[in-house]
Amino acid sequence: MKVLPIIGITTVLAANSLPACANPNPHKDKSLPPGIEKKYERTGELPPGWEKS
C-alpha cells in the first residue's frame, strides 16, 4: 500500500516540471482584429499605434 502514495508524489513532481506554456509569448501569433485587418487590406496602412516595431 505504500506504492500508491509514491506513484502520486512522483506524478505531481513530474507534472510540475513540465513547461506551463509551449509558446512563451501567446499573443505573438495573433492576427489583427477584423476591422483593422480589413482597413489594412484596403489602404495598406495601419492606424497610429498599431505598427509593429
Backbone as ProteinMPNN parsed JSONL, in Angstrom:
{"seq_chain_A": "MKVLPIIGITTVLAANSLPACANPNPHKDKSLPPGIEKKYERTGELPPGWEKS", "coords_chain_A": {"N_chain_A": [[0.807, -1.208, 0.0], [2.123, 1.165, 0.223], [3.042, 1.933, -2.193], [1.215, 3.336, -3.758], [1.007, 6.091, -2.69], [3.628, 6.892, -3.335], [3.673, 6.727, -6.114], [1.773, 8.697, -6.664], [3.017, 11.033, -5.642], [5.279, 11.103, -7.281], [4.056, 11.489, -9.766], [2.931, 14.063, -9.434], [5.251, 15.608, -9.058], [6.489, 15.215, -11.53], [4.626, 16.408, -13.247], [4.796, 19.055, -12.416], [7.271, 19.762, -13.35], [7.028, 20.141, -16.044], [6.817, 22.506, -18.791], [4.792, 25.442, -18.463], [3.56, 26.648, -20.598], [3.645, 26.069, -24.021], [4.189, 27.948, -25.981], [6.069, 30.736, -25.466], [5.259, 33.401, -25.764], [2.126, 33.994, -26.019], [0.599, 35.863, -27.421], [1.92, 36.543, -29.681], [1.347, 35.214, -32.093], [-1.126, 36.099, -32.82], [-3.605, 37.509, -34.975], [-4.609, 40.575, -36.613], [-7.416, 42.522, -35.386], [-10.68, 42.056, -36.915], [-11.783, 44.447, -38.159], [-9.579, 46.217, -38.271], [-7.875, 44.663, -39.804], [-9.286, 44.553, -42.228], [-9.248, 47.249, -42.97], [-6.503, 47.561, -43.273], [-5.995, 45.845, -45.432], [-7.366, 47.246, -47.385], [-6.243, 49.869, -47.449], [-3.525, 49.561, -46.959], [-2.184, 50.583, -44.841], [-1.626, 50.821, -41.328], [-3.481, 51.912, -38.434], [-2.381, 54.699, -36.342], [-0.141, 53.692, -33.805], [-0.539, 50.977, -34.087], [1.429, 49.891, -35.6], [4.015, 47.504, -36.069], [6.946, 47.194, -34.105]], "CA_chain_A": [[0.0, 0.0, 0.0], [2.983, 2.345, 0.207], [3.384, 2.235, -3.578], [0.266, 4.319, -4.281], [1.451, 7.475, -2.417], [4.876, 7.173, -4.051], [3.288, 6.984, -7.504], [1.105, 10.004, -6.675], [4.02, 12.09, -5.456], [6.09, 11.118, -8.493], [3.245, 12.095, -10.827], [2.831, 15.506, -9.17], [6.558, 16.219, -9.32], [6.724, 15.199, -12.977], [3.738, 17.403, -13.871], [5.295, 20.393, -12.085], [8.499, 20.058, -14.076], [6.703, 20.455, -17.432], [6.597, 23.937, -19.009], [3.393, 25.843, -18.319], [3.018, 27.038, -21.9], [4.598, 25.722, -25.072], [4.524, 29.189, -26.665], [6.387, 31.701, -24.417], [4.504, 34.628, -25.979], [0.914, 33.536, -26.691], [-0.003, 36.928, -28.231], [2.754, 36.786, -30.853], [0.763, 34.645, -33.292], [-2.478, 36.604, -33.058], [-3.754, 38.392, -36.116], [-5.269, 41.848, -36.322], [-8.872, 42.454, -35.288], [-11.268, 42.059, -38.264], [-11.923, 45.794, -38.724], [-8.248, 46.741, -38.572], [-7.357, 43.866, -40.917], [-9.987, 44.983, -43.439], [-8.721, 48.569, -43.33], [-5.129, 47.363, -43.732], [-6.066, 45.287, -46.788], [-7.885, 48.267, -48.287], [-5.368, 51.04, -47.571], [-2.112, 49.209, -46.845], [-1.611, 51.274, -43.684], [-2.233, 50.552, -40.034], [-3.722, 53.126, -37.66], [-1.273, 55.044, -35.453], [-0.024, 52.862, -32.614], [-0.694, 49.563, -34.43], [2.58, 49.437, -36.36], [4.928, 46.65, -35.327], [8.267, 47.804, -34.002]], "C_chain_A": [[0.85, 1.273, 0.0], [3.351, 2.762, -1.208], [2.487, 3.334, -4.129], [0.663, 5.757, -3.94], [2.732, 7.84, -3.163], [4.581, 7.473, -5.516], [2.614, 8.356, -7.612], [2.086, 11.154, -6.561], [4.893, 12.213, -6.704], [5.345, 11.782, -9.648], [3.153, 13.605, -10.66], [4.152, 16.199, -9.468], [6.862, 16.257, -10.817], [5.871, 16.245, -13.682], [4.229, 18.82, -13.587], [6.552, 20.751, -12.86], [8.243, 20.378, -15.55], [6.527, 21.958, -17.604], [5.11, 24.268, -18.971], [2.762, 26.147, -19.666], [4.07, 26.73, -22.965], [5.061, 26.966, -25.821], [4.82, 30.251, -25.605], [5.64, 33.024, -24.565], [3.223, 34.273, -26.731], [0.28, 34.586, -27.6], [0.757, 37.168, -29.53], [2.091, 36.32, -32.15], [-0.631, 35.175, -33.616], [-2.494, 37.536, -34.261], [-4.431, 39.687, -35.669], [-6.761, 41.63, -36.118], [-9.487, 42.608, -36.684], [-11.367, 43.437, -38.899], [-10.592, 46.396, -39.13], [-7.656, 45.988, -39.765], [-7.99, 44.292, -42.235], [-9.453, 46.334, -43.919], [-7.299, 48.454, -43.875], [-5.108, 46.798, -45.153], [-6.494, 46.336, -47.801], [-6.869, 49.383, -48.526], [-3.877, 50.703, -47.553], [-1.424, 49.885, -45.68], [-2.353, 50.86, -42.424], [-2.492, 51.875, -39.318], [-2.517, 53.437, -36.762], [-1.285, 54.188, -34.196], [-0.147, 51.369, -32.884], [0.492, 49.029, -35.22], [3.445, 48.55, -35.475], [6.29, 47.325, -35.273], [9.36, 46.803, -34.219]], "O_chain_A": [[0.315, 2.362, -0.21], [3.917, 3.838, -1.405], [2.952, 4.181, -4.892], [0.657, 6.596, -4.841], [2.897, 8.986, -3.58], [5.18, 8.379, -6.095], [2.87, 9.095, -8.563], [1.994, 12.135, -7.3], [5.207, 13.325, -7.13], [5.931, 12.546, -10.416], [3.283, 14.348, -11.633], [4.164, 17.272, -10.072], [7.431, 17.23, -11.31], [6.339, 16.899, -14.613], [4.09, 19.699, -14.437], [6.865, 21.931, -13.011], [9.151, 20.842, -16.24], [6.125, 22.634, -16.657], [4.274, 23.469, -19.395], [1.566, 25.93, -19.859], [5.239, 27.088, -22.82], [6.212, 27.03, -26.252], [3.898, 30.646, -24.891], [5.411, 33.706, -23.566], [3.226, 34.251, -27.962], [-0.509, 34.23, -28.475], [0.291, 37.916, -30.39], [2.252, 36.957, -33.191], [-1.248, 34.739, -34.588], [-1.53, 38.253, -34.527], [-4.775, 39.859, -34.499], [-7.317, 40.655, -36.624], [-8.876, 43.231, -37.552], [-11.06, 43.581, -40.083], [-10.474, 47.009, -40.191], [-7.016, 46.587, -40.63], [-7.302, 44.382, -43.251], [-9.232, 46.539, -45.112], [-6.928, 49.155, -44.817], [-4.301, 47.221, -45.98], [-6.039, 46.321, -48.945], [-6.655, 49.797, -49.665], [-3.059, 51.466, -48.069], [-0.206, 49.779, -45.536], [-3.553, 50.586, -42.452], [-1.795, 52.858, -39.569], [-1.724, 52.546, -36.457], [-2.338, 53.987, -33.591], [0.117, 50.565, -31.99], [0.558, 47.829, -35.488], [3.593, 48.807, -34.28], [6.738, 47.94, -36.241], [10.538, 47.155, -34.166]]}, "name": "protein", "num_of_chains": 1, "seq": "MKVLPIIGITTVLAANSLPACANPNPHKDKSLPPGIEKKYERTGELPPGWEKS"}
